[in-house]
Amino acid sequence: QVQLVESGGGLVQAGGSLRLSCAASGGTTSVKPFAWYRQFAGKQRETIATISIIGGTTNYDDSVRGRFTISRDNAKNTLYLQMNSLKPEDTAVYYCVGSSAGIPYWGQGTQVTVSS
């Protein structure tokens, strides 16, 4: 069974940094993780950063541009999200998403909590 597994979340003080990772498991490398979403309590999931499978073009939501950096290690088939200058309003559950043959795969989510 294909899974995307996120790691790196936790509790950090405002102004601090975290790096999230997302790796495919389950014996397949065909699933390519390409985006990070986050979900605030009681809200819908929203896209915050994407990276194209070919070329590595990145895009960011205005709320994180200049503070967060999405990257991918193709050799490891792992997606990263470097989060700097974190704010309490970044507190959310962060998810990665990948796809294979047009089918989306989601990670289980990792909690990021930023204290003031």
C-alpha positions in Angstrom: 0.0 0.0 0.0 1.4 3.3 -1.1 1.8 5.9 1.6 3.2 9.3 1.9 4.8 9.8 5.3 5.4 13.3 6.7 7.8 14.1 9.5 9.4 17.1 11.1 6.4 18.8 12.7 6.3 19.9 16.3 6.2 22.8 18.7 8.4 25.9 18.0 8.5 29.5 19.3 7.5 32.3 17.0 10.5 33.3 14.8 11.8 29.7 14.8 12.2 27.2 12.0 11.1 23.7 11.2 11.8 21.5 8.2 9.1 19.1 7.1 9.8 16.0 5.0 7.5 13.8 3.0 8.6 10.4 1.6 6.8 7.8 -0.3 6.7 4.3 1.2 5.1 1.1 0.3 7.4 -0.2 -2.3 6.8 2.2 -5.1 8.7 5.2 -6.4 6.0 6.1 -9.0 4.3 8.4 -6.6 5.9 11.8 -6.8 5.2 14.2 -4.0 4.8 17.7 -5.3 2.9 20.0 -2.9 2.3 21.0 0.7 -1.1 21.9 2.1 -2.1 23.0 5.5 -5.4 22.9 7.4 -6.3 25.2 10.2 -8.7 23.9 12.8 -12.3 24.0 11.4 -11.1 25.1 8.0 -10.6 23.4 4.6 -7.2 22.3 3.5 -5.3 24.9 1.4 -2.3 24.8 -0.9 0.7 26.6 0.4 3.5 25.5 -1.9 4.0 23.4 -5.0 6.9 22.2 -7.1 6.6 21.0 -10.6 7.6 17.4 -11.3 9.7 18.4 -14.3 11.8 21.5 -14.0 11.2 22.1 -10.4 9.2 25.3 -10.8 7.9 26.5 -7.4 4.9 28.4 -6.4 3.8 29.7 -3.0 0.8 31.1 -1.4 1.2 34.8 -0.4 1.0 33.9 3.3 4.2 31.9 3.2 6.2 33.4 0.3 9.6 34.5 1.4 9.5 32.5 4.6 8.9 28.9 3.4 10.9 27.0 0.7 9.7 23.8 -1.0 12.3 21.5 -2.5 12.6 17.9 -3.6 15.4 15.3 -3.6 14.6 13.3 -6.7 17.1 10.6 -5.7 15.3 10.0 -2.5 11.8 10.8 -3.9 11.4 13.1 -0.8 9.7 16.4 -0.6 10.7 19.1 1.9 9.3 22.3 3.3 11.7 24.6 5.1 9.7 26.9 7.3 11.5 30.0 8.6 10.3 33.0 10.6 7.3 31.0 11.8 4.3 32.8 13.2 1.5 31.7 15.6 -0.9 31.9 12.6 1.1 29.2 10.9 -0.2 26.7 13.5 -1.9 24.0 11.5 -1.7 20.4 10.3 0.5 20.2 7.3 0.0 17.6 4.6 2.0 16.6 1.5 0.4 15.3 -1.6 1.8 13.3 -4.5 0.4 11.6 -7.6 0.9 8.7 -9.8 -0.9 8.2 -13.1 -3.2 11.0 -12.1 -4.2 9.5 -8.8 -3.6 11.7 -5.7 -2.0 10.3 -2.6 -2.0 12.2 0.7 0.1 11.9 3.8 -1.4 11.5 7.2 -0.5 15.1 8.2 1.9 16.5 10.8 1.0 19.1 13.4 3.0 22.3 13.5 2.4 24.5 16.5 3.9 27.9 16.9 3.8 29.6 20.3 3.9 33.3 20.8 
